[in-house]
Amino acid sequence: MLSTLRRRLPALGLALALSASLTGCGYNDFQRLDEQVKSGWAEVLNQYQRRSDLIPNIVATVKGEANFEQETLTKVIEARSRATSIQATPELVNDPAAFQKFQEAQGQLTGALSRLMVVSEQYPNLKANQAFQDLRVQLEGTENRITVARNRYIKTVQDYNVLARSFPTNLTAMVFSYGVKPSFTVANEAAISVPPAVSFDKPASK
């Protein structure tokens, strides 16, 4: 038994040395942060899906309002269609071009919904419609959840990217092909957070 242990000691020593090496070079940190990025991304998608699920009910309620701006309604429907047509797979977070396309589609939907809410203020019947107001509150709550989920995702990606770019962990990133991950851009965040300017030359006819 003693001889067997002696034969195994070199292998055990190598395993311990390898483990210490992987820990020191940030390998375990990459695994931890990569899982956090995946979890954060799943939460972002969950909140975007929540918003998407609200839209058919909002559209159906607005359609019941006479003389409502058809162009505004159509833009919401089209923007939702574009946003939901993108397959938001886990691999998307490693593809800057696909991520940018997803971000733009969601930004367009945010803008279209924002305009719809602004325009709806011009219709007294909608303002008095309790079902519509309930949907509006749900939408506002969902937009807040989206903002929180996006901010958490941005922070996690930032931590991951710092690790991927810093020495000596950048060497580990090169060896294991841990590339920098794309994130939501500040410019996009600023653009979609500004309500659209709406001008009415005359009130909607009834």
C-alpha positions as CSV (number, residue, x, y, z in Angstrom):
1,M,0.0,0.0,0.0
2,L,2.9,2.3,0.8
3,S,4.4,1.6,-2.6
4,T,1.1,2.4,-4.3
5,L,1.0,5.7,-2.4
6,R,4.5,6.6,-3.4
7,R,3.6,5.9,-7.1
8,R,0.6,8.2,-6.8
9,L,2.4,11.1,-5.1
10,P,3.8,12.6,-8.3
11,A,0.4,12.5,-10.0
12,L,-1.2,14.1,-6.9
13,G,1.5,16.7,-6.8
14,L,0.9,17.5,-10.5
15,A,-2.9,17.7,-10.0
16,L,-2.4,20.1,-7.0
17,A,0.1,22.2,-9.0
18,L,-2.3,22.4,-12.0
19,S,-5.2,23.3,-9.7
20,A,-3.2,26.1,-8.1
21,S,-2.1,27.3,-11.6
22,L,-5.6,27.4,-12.9
23,T,-6.8,29.3,-9.8
24,G,-4.0,31.8,-10.0
25,C,-4.5,32.5,-13.7
26,G,-8.1,33.3,-13.3
27,Y,-9.6,30.2,-14.8
28,N,-12.1,29.7,-12.0
29,D,-13.0,33.4,-12.1
30,F,-13.8,33.0,-15.8
31,Q,-16.1,30.1,-15.1
32,R,-17.9,32.0,-12.3
33,L,-18.4,35.2,-14.2
34,D,-19.4,33.4,-17.4
35,E,-22.2,31.7,-15.4
36,Q,-23.2,35.0,-14.0
37,V,-23.4,36.5,-17.4
38,K,-25.6,33.7,-18.6
39,S,-27.8,34.1,-15.6
40,G,-28.0,37.9,-16.1
41,W,-28.8,37.5,-19.8
42,A,-31.6,35.0,-19.0
43,E,-33.1,37.6,-16.6
44,V,-32.9,40.3,-19.3
45,L,-34.7,38.0,-21.8
46,N,-37.3,37.1,-19.2
47,Q,-38.2,40.8,-18.7
48,Y,-38.3,41.5,-22.4
49,Q,-40.6,38.5,-22.9
50,R,-42.8,39.8,-20.1
51,R,-43.1,43.1,-22.0
52,S,-43.7,41.3,-25.3
53,D,-46.5,39.3,-23.7
54,L,-48.3,42.5,-22.6
55,I,-48.3,44.1,-26.0
56,P,-51.1,42.0,-27.7
57,N,-53.5,43.0,-24.8
58,I,-52.5,46.7,-25.1
59,V,-53.0,46.6,-28.9
60,A,-56.4,44.9,-28.6
61,T,-57.5,47.6,-26.0
62,V,-56.3,50.5,-28.1
63,K,-57.9,49.1,-31.3
64,G,-61.3,49.6,-29.5
65,E,-60.7,53.3,-29.5
66,A,-62.3,55.1,-32.4
67,N,-60.0,57.1,-34.7
68,F,-56.8,56.1,-32.9
69,E,-53.7,56.8,-34.9
70,Q,-53.2,53.7,-37.0
71,E,-49.6,54.5,-37.8
72,T,-48.6,54.5,-34.2
73,L,-50.4,51.2,-33.6
74,T,-48.8,49.7,-36.7
75,K,-45.3,50.7,-35.6
76,V,-45.8,48.9,-32.3
77,I,-47.0,45.8,-34.0
78,E,-44.1,45.8,-36.5
79,A,-41.5,46.6,-33.8
80,R,-42.7,43.7,-31.7
81,S,-42.6,41.4,-34.7
82,R,-38.9,42.4,-35.4
83,A,-37.9,42.0,-31.8
84,T,-39.5,38.6,-31.4
85,S,-38.0,37.3,-34.7
86,I,-34.5,37.4,-33.3
87,Q,-33.4,34.1,-31.8
88,A,-31.9,35.3,-28.5
89,T,-29.8,32.2,-27.8
90,P,-27.1,32.0,-25.1
91,E,-24.5,32.2,-28.0
92,L,-25.8,35.7,-28.9
93,V,-23.9,37.2,-25.9
94,N,-20.7,36.2,-27.6
95,D,-21.6,37.7,-31.1
96,P,-21.3,41.5,-31.1
97,A,-23.1,41.9,-34.5
98,A,-26.1,39.7,-33.4
99,F,-26.1,41.4,-30.0
100,Q,-26.2,44.8,-31.6
101,K,-29.1,43.7,-33.9
102,F,-31.0,42.5,-30.8
103,Q,-30.4,45.7,-28.9
104,E,-31.6,47.8,-31.8
105,A,-34.8,45.8,-32.2
106,Q,-35.6,46.1,-28.5
107,G,-34.8,49.8,-28.6
108,Q,-37.1,50.4,-31.5
109,L,-39.9,48.5,-29.6
110,T,-39.3,50.7,-26.6
111,G,-39.6,53.8,-28.7
112,A,-42.8,52.6,-30.4
113,L,-44.4,51.8,-27.1
114,S,-43.3,55.1,-25.6
115,R,-45.0,57.0,-28.5
116,L,-48.1,54.8,-28.1
117,M,-48.4,55.8,-24.4
118,V,-47.9,59.5,-25.2
119,V,-50.5,59.4,-28.0
120,S,-53.0,57.5,-25.8
121,E,-53.1,60.5,-23.4
122,Q,-55.0,62.4,-26.2
123,Y,-57.9,60.0,-25.9
124,P,-60.2,60.5,-22.9
125,N,-61.9,57.1,-23.3
126,L,-58.5,55.3,-23.0
127,K,-57.5,57.4,-20.0
128,A,-60.8,56.4,-18.4
129,N,-60.5,52.7,-19.4
130,Q,-59.5,50.8,-16.3
131,A,-58.2,47.8,-18.3
132,F,-55.9,50.0,-20.3
133,Q,-54.7,51.8,-17.2
134,D,-53.9,48.5,-15.5
135,L,-52.0,47.4,-18.6
136,R,-50.1,50.7,-18.6
137,V,-49.1,50.2,-14.9
138,Q,-47.9,46.6,-15.8
139,L,-45.9,48.0,-18.7
140,E,-44.3,50.7,-16.6
141,G,-43.4,48.1,-14.0
142,T,-41.9,45.8,-16.6
143,E,-39.8,48.7,-18.1
144,N,-38.4,49.2,-14.6
145,R,-37.5,45.5,-14.3
146,I,-35.9,45.7,-17.7
147,T,-33.7,48.6,-16.6
148,V,-32.7,46.7,-13.4
149,A,-31.9,43.5,-15.3
150,R,-29.9,45.4,-18.0
151,N,-27.9,47.3,-15.4
152,R,-27.0,44.0,-13.6
153,Y,-26.1,42.4,-16.9
154,I,-23.9,45.4,-17.8
155,K,-22.0,45.2,-14.5
156,T,-21.4,41.4,-14.8
157,V,-20.2,41.8,-18.4
158,Q,-17.9,44.6,-17.3
159,D,-16.4,42.4,-14.6
160,Y,-15.9,39.6,-17.1
161,N,-14.3,41.8,-19.7
162,V,-11.9,43.4,-17.2
163,L,-10.8,39.9,-16.4
164,A,-10.4,39.0,-20.0
165,R,-8.3,42.1,-20.7
166,S,-6.1,42.3,-17.6
167,F,-2.7,40.7,-17.2
168,P,-2.1,37.8,-16.5
169,T,-5.7,36.6,-16.9
170,N,-5.7,37.8,-20.5
171,L,-3.3,35.0,-21.2
172,T,-5.8,32.5,-19.9
173,A,-8.5,34.2,-22.0
174,M,-6.3,33.7,-25.1
175,V,-5.5,30.1,-24.3
176,F,-9.2,29.1,-23.7
177,S,-10.7,31.5,-26.3
178,Y,-12.5,33.6,-23.7
179,G,-13.4,36.6,-25.8
180,V,-14.7,40.0,-24.7
181,K,-18.5,40.0,-24.5
182,P,-20.7,42.7,-26.0
183,S,-22.9,44.8,-23.7
184,F,-25.7,47.3,-24.0
185,T,-24.2,50.6,-25.0
186,V,-24.5,53.9,-23.2
187,A,-25.6,55.7,-26.4
188,N,-28.4,53.2,-26.9
189,E,-29.5,53.5,-23.3
190,A,-29.7,57.3,-23.6
191,A,-31.5,57.2,-26.9
192,I,-34.3,54.9,-25.9
193,S,-34.8,56.5,-22.5
194,V,-35.9,59.8,-24.0
195,P,-39.7,60.0,-24.7
196,P,-40.4,60.8,-28.4
197,A,-41.5,64.3,-29.2
198,V,-45.2,64.4,-30.3
199,S,-46.9,67.3,-31.9
200,F,-50.6,67.6,-32.4
201,D,-51.9,70.3,-34.7
202,K,-55.4,69.6,-33.7
203,P,-57.1,67.2,-31.2
204,A,-58.2,63.8,-32.4
205,S,-61.7,63.9,-33.9
206,K,-64.5,62.0,-32.2
